[in-house]
């Protein structure tokens, strides 16, 4: 059994849903175990968040053997009325959170 991540106390700028969405955007074939470790969440919490995101149409997945491949909906407008009124989309959020491949490769 894997260790449960140490809980965080206090507030943060990003929700767990945003963290999971960004982790999936960074690797469309990430395992729930890896997403959980990256986001410092339990696997069960990640499963619930993925179900929430799929249920509201922010992402979908296809099963390929033992691997899930996730497909994001970049044009989907964010849920909160403050962002929705401005037409801010998943793509606009992720552009701030996910490193571009060019940034990773360095000079």
Secondary structure, DSSP 8 states (H G I E B T S, - for coil): ---------S--SS-HHHHHHHHHHH-TT--HHHHHHHHT--HHHHHHHHHHHHHTTSEEEEEETTEEEEEE-TT-B-SSHHHHTTT-BHHHHHHHHS--HHHHH--
